[in-house]
Amino acid sequence: MSVADLSTPLKFAYWVPNVSGGLVVSTIEQRTSWDFDYNRKLARIAEDAGFEYALSQTRYAASYGADKQHEATSFSLALLAATEKLKVIAAVHPGMWHPGVLAKFIITADHISNGRAAVNIVSGWLKDEFVNFGLEWLEHDERYVRTEEFIRVLRGLWTEEGYSQAGKYYDINDFTLSPPPVDVPGRAHPEIFFGGNSTAAQSTAGRVADWYFSNGKDLEGFKENIAGVRASAAAAGRRPRYGLNGFVIARDSEKEARETIREIVAKAHRPAVEGFRDAVQEAGASTRDGKGMWADSSFEDLVQYNDGFRTRLIGTPEQIAERIVEYKLIGVNLLLTCYLHFQEEVAAFGTDILPIVRELEADAARKAGVDFDPESTLPTPLLSKAGA
Ligand SMILES: Cc1cc2nc3c(=O)[nH]c(=O)nc-3n(C[C@H](O)[C@H](O)[C@H](O)COP(=O)(O)O)c2cc1C
């Protein structure tokens, strides 16, 4: 079976800039702001431009340029309340939350937003946040053991009455959350996204995530990155979907776009980028097989902290649209995007790039003899109650 789903349109998300400094650690001029008024306007621009999701960031302490941070779940809820269609994905660390408290919070957010709440479960890399809060900092692979239990509790409490789960980290006993999440056709519960790159992350994602987020990658890198998730998902009889991060620099000419990335990197905040590289050793190269996220990232890659330049969405709108559809053909279902000047560039993405993507998607489907329905949404085979 083909890995690509050619009959349904690609989905688009943007990173919510809820921490200061934008999405690149550079002194280049950025008109992006981390405050709420800016973000409320951005969310409305994004939903009008055709974006289906927004992803917030969870950060409790300054690091890597993000000197100020707004808390992710409250910020996401406020964005849901300020919009009509946008699904907002709140990033959460299992080590900071009890899954029952989070499950309840998200149910309330889901009711306030008429079924648009989602979560991104991140296992964390910034050790100081945990240690200085007096929380336990688990070793790398053990963090994923806890994450897996955490996600199972979430799904259980969202879909079952009298739910019980006994494990190493949580002990849930005959619990019913009432009301349950909103009943949305095609969705068994609020969607569960998952970020991580290591072998442990991939196998966990395959077993329990609805969506796997990959950091920025070239075409081969993306295929390699998701191979472990696919294998683990197949063994569990599941079909998660795949999101890919990419930093978009669309300009009138390719030369101008290249000049912009050159300037971003030339003006990188070197001590912050190098400090980040040191901090993520724990998350990346220090895993047993050295295959963590960022293990092979260059200095340039790390200027966008989720390797967004590696996806090479840099050039004219036509070039970027073509590149996006190449990723669709190798299995990307959702493109997670970031920009220098979010409001302006999200709007421009909607007018200049998205229509070309839709045309190219229709062409690709026609060539493969598949019906492309621009109005359809992805089938959700894995979002059954059992998560299988
Ligand atoms: C799309 C995406 C979003 C992430 N968002 C956050 C976040 O908001 N806060 C955070 O501490 N880590 C975040 N992470 C990092 C993960 O927590 C994790 O540390 C990282 O993916 C490294 O995983 P690995 O050690 O398994 O490679 C994110 C990762 C991805 C891929």
The ligand as an ORCA input file, in Angstrom:
! r2SCAN-3c Opt
* xyz 0 1
  C       7.056     19.339     16.953
  C       7.772     19.281     18.264
  C       7.401     20.132     19.291
  C       8.060     20.128     20.513
  N       7.674     21.013     21.475
  C       8.327     21.029     22.657
  C       7.948     21.944     23.676
  O       7.030     22.744     23.497
  N       8.645     21.919     24.842
  C       9.680     21.039     25.070
  O      10.275     21.082     26.143
  N      10.064     20.166     24.115
  C       9.409     20.132     22.922
  N       9.798     19.239     21.955
  C      10.981     18.372     22.211
  C      10.616     17.013     22.816
  O      10.190     17.205     24.131
  C      11.863     16.111     22.904
  O      12.706     16.549     23.912
  C      12.636     16.133     21.667
  O      11.792     15.828     20.608
  C      13.831     15.165     21.732
  O      13.378     13.885     21.758
  P      14.385     12.676     21.649
  O      15.335     12.773     22.793
  O      13.520     11.480     21.736
  O      15.072     12.789     20.343
  C       9.128     19.217     20.732
  C       9.486     18.332     19.707
  C       8.833     18.351     18.489
  C       9.275     17.393     17.408
*
